[in-house]
Amino acid sequence: MELVLIAVALSMDAFAVAMCKGLCMRKLDLRRAAVIALFFGVFQAVMPLIGWFLGTQFERLITPVDHWVAFVLLSYIGGKMLWDAFHEKDDAEKCDLDAKLDMKELFILAIATSIDALAAGITFAVLKTDIVPAVLLIGLITFLLSLVGVVIGNRFGNKYEKKAEILGGCVLILIGLKILLEHLNIISF
């Protein structure tokens, strides 16, 4: 049960970002939603595995910077969403159902939302957790919640596209800020 709670907690950032990605779809495209969910699920599973392999040997090097990396990456993507929302786009540039997913952006988002999972993997090594079931559960839960996030974001985004894009950008920046402030012990949730 504890592992399920950890998996859900680790997947919350990916869920929120997946909602933001769903905001930009005019119509729900389950194939695109599955690709987005797969990116987040795979990265959320791989990062704790990497952390577990690194173990406590590098803990003091990773922990001091993980929050800064997540903050910078999420703030960049969120800032880009805000910029796009406030600068008029031609209809051709707006969210296009036929537009291909930006794999580079998905890659950055997947890394940014899974950095905490890397630290969790280090914790798993210290606690001698059986890593295979742990990463499979984390990956599966993240995949499912991200898929649901895209659907929820799409339903909201179709009605309020510009406001939703602004909200999505703010959410990403706030997630990055939350990660940063938690790691600096300024706030705790």
C-alpha positions as CSV (number, residue, x, y, z in Angstrom):
1,M,0.0,0.0,0.0
2,E,2.9,2.4,0.8
3,L,4.4,1.8,-2.6
4,V,1.0,2.6,-4.3
5,L,0.9,5.9,-2.4
6,I,4.5,6.7,-3.4
7,A,3.6,5.9,-7.0
8,V,0.5,8.1,-7.0
9,A,2.5,10.9,-5.3
10,L,5.3,10.7,-7.8
11,S,2.9,10.7,-10.7
12,M,1.0,13.9,-9.7
13,D,3.4,16.2,-11.5
14,A,3.1,14.1,-14.7
15,F,-0.7,14.1,-14.3
16,A,-0.8,17.9,-14.1
17,V,1.5,18.3,-17.1
18,A,-0.5,15.8,-19.1
19,M,-3.6,17.9,-18.3
20,C,-1.8,20.8,-19.8
21,K,-1.0,18.8,-22.9
22,G,-4.6,17.8,-23.3
23,L,-5.6,21.5,-23.2
24,C,-4.1,22.0,-26.6
25,M,-6.0,19.2,-28.4
26,R,-9.1,20.5,-30.3
27,K,-10.4,16.9,-30.3
28,L,-9.3,14.1,-28.0
29,D,-6.8,12.0,-29.9
30,L,-6.3,8.8,-27.9
31,R,-3.1,7.9,-29.9
32,R,-1.5,11.2,-29.0
33,A,-2.8,10.9,-25.4
34,A,-1.3,7.4,-25.2
35,V,2.1,8.6,-26.5
36,I,2.1,11.4,-23.9
37,A,1.1,9.0,-21.1
38,L,3.8,6.5,-22.3
39,F,6.5,9.2,-22.2
40,F,5.6,10.1,-18.6
41,G,5.0,6.5,-17.5
42,V,8.4,5.2,-18.9
43,F,10.4,8.1,-17.5
44,Q,8.7,7.8,-14.2
45,A,9.6,4.1,-14.1
46,V,13.2,4.5,-15.5
47,M,14.3,7.3,-13.2
48,P,13.8,5.4,-9.9
49,L,15.6,2.5,-11.5
50,I,18.6,4.8,-12.3
51,G,18.4,6.2,-8.8
52,W,18.4,2.7,-7.4
53,F,21.5,1.8,-9.4
54,L,23.3,4.9,-8.3
55,G,22.3,4.2,-4.7
56,T,23.6,6.2,-1.9
57,Q,27.0,6.5,-3.6
58,F,25.9,9.7,-5.4
59,E,23.1,10.8,-3.2
60,R,24.9,13.9,-2.0
61,L,25.5,15.0,-5.6
62,I,22.0,14.5,-7.0
63,T,19.8,15.7,-4.1
64,P,21.2,19.3,-4.0
65,V,20.4,20.0,-7.6
66,D,17.3,17.9,-8.5
67,H,14.9,20.7,-7.5
68,W,16.8,23.3,-9.5
69,V,16.7,21.2,-12.7
70,A,13.0,20.5,-12.3
71,F,12.3,24.2,-11.6
72,V,14.2,25.4,-14.6
73,L,12.7,22.9,-17.1
74,L,9.1,23.3,-15.9
75,S,9.4,27.1,-15.8
76,Y,10.8,27.2,-19.3
77,I,8.0,25.1,-20.7
78,G,5.4,27.0,-18.7
79,G,6.9,30.4,-19.7
80,K,6.7,29.3,-23.3
81,M,3.0,28.4,-22.9
82,L,2.3,31.8,-21.4
83,W,4.2,33.6,-24.2
84,D,2.2,31.7,-26.8
85,A,-1.0,32.5,-25.0
86,F,-0.4,36.2,-25.0
87,H,1.0,36.5,-28.5
88,E,-1.6,36.1,-31.1
89,K,-1.2,33.1,-33.4
90,D,-2.6,32.5,-36.8
91,D,-5.3,29.9,-36.9
92,A,-2.8,27.6,-38.6
93,E,-0.4,27.9,-35.6
94,K,-3.0,27.3,-32.9
95,C,-3.6,23.8,-31.5
96,D,-4.0,21.6,-34.6
97,L,-5.4,18.1,-34.3
98,D,-3.1,17.0,-37.2
99,A,0.0,18.6,-35.6
100,K,2.6,16.1,-34.6
101,L,3.6,15.9,-31.0
102,D,6.8,17.8,-30.2
103,M,9.0,14.9,-29.0
104,K,11.7,17.2,-27.8
105,E,9.2,19.0,-25.5
106,L,7.8,15.7,-24.3
107,F,11.3,14.5,-23.5
108,I,12.0,17.6,-21.5
109,L,8.7,17.5,-19.7
110,A,9.1,13.8,-18.9
111,I,12.6,14.4,-17.4
112,A,11.4,17.4,-15.5
113,T,8.4,15.6,-13.9
114,S,10.5,12.5,-13.1
115,I,13.5,14.0,-11.4
116,D,12.0,13.4,-7.9
117,A,11.5,9.8,-8.9
118,L,15.3,9.6,-9.3
119,A,15.7,10.6,-5.7
120,A,13.0,8.1,-4.7
121,G,15.1,5.4,-6.4
122,I,18.1,6.3,-4.3
123,T,15.8,6.0,-1.2
124,F,14.6,2.6,-2.5
125,A,18.3,1.5,-2.6
126,V,18.8,2.6,1.0
127,L,15.7,0.8,2.1
128,K,16.5,-2.3,0.1
129,T,13.2,-2.1,-1.7
130,D,12.5,-4.8,-4.4
131,I,13.0,-2.4,-7.4
132,V,11.3,-4.4,-10.2
133,P,7.7,-4.3,-8.7
134,A,8.3,-0.7,-7.5
135,V,9.2,0.7,-11.0
136,L,6.5,-1.3,-12.7
137,L,3.9,0.0,-10.4
138,I,5.2,3.6,-10.6
139,G,5.3,3.4,-14.4
140,L,1.8,1.9,-14.7
141,I,0.2,4.3,-12.3
142,T,1.9,7.3,-14.0
143,F,0.8,6.0,-17.4
144,L,-2.9,5.7,-16.3
145,L,-3.0,9.0,-14.5
146,S,-1.3,10.8,-17.4
147,L,-3.8,9.3,-19.8
148,V,-6.7,10.5,-17.6
149,G,-4.9,13.9,-17.3
150,V,-4.9,14.4,-21.1
151,V,-8.6,13.6,-21.3
152,I,-9.5,16.0,-18.4
153,G,-7.3,18.7,-19.9
154,N,-8.9,18.2,-23.3
155,R,-12.4,18.5,-22.0
156,F,-11.6,21.8,-20.2
157,G,-9.4,23.2,-23.0
158,N,-12.0,22.9,-25.8
159,K,-14.2,25.4,-24.0
160,Y,-11.5,27.9,-22.8
161,E,-8.5,27.5,-25.0
162,K,-6.6,30.8,-24.3
163,K,-7.5,30.8,-20.6
164,A,-6.6,27.1,-20.4
165,E,-3.2,27.7,-22.1
166,I,-2.5,30.5,-19.5
167,L,-3.6,28.2,-16.7
168,G,-1.4,25.4,-18.1
169,G,1.6,27.6,-18.2
170,C,1.0,28.9,-14.7
171,V,0.5,25.3,-13.4
172,L,3.8,24.2,-14.9
173,I,5.6,27.2,-13.3
174,L,3.9,26.6,-10.0
175,I,4.8,22.9,-10.0
176,G,8.5,23.8,-10.6
177,L,8.3,26.5,-7.9
178,K,6.7,24.0,-5.5
179,I,9.5,21.5,-6.1
180,L,12.1,24.1,-5.6
181,L,10.5,25.5,-2.4
182,E,10.0,22.1,-0.9
183,H,13.6,21.1,-1.4
184,L,14.8,24.4,0.0
185,N,12.6,23.7,3.1
186,I,10.6,26.9,2.6
187,I,7.3,25.0,2.3
188,S,6.2,21.5,3.0
189,F,3.1,19.6,1.8
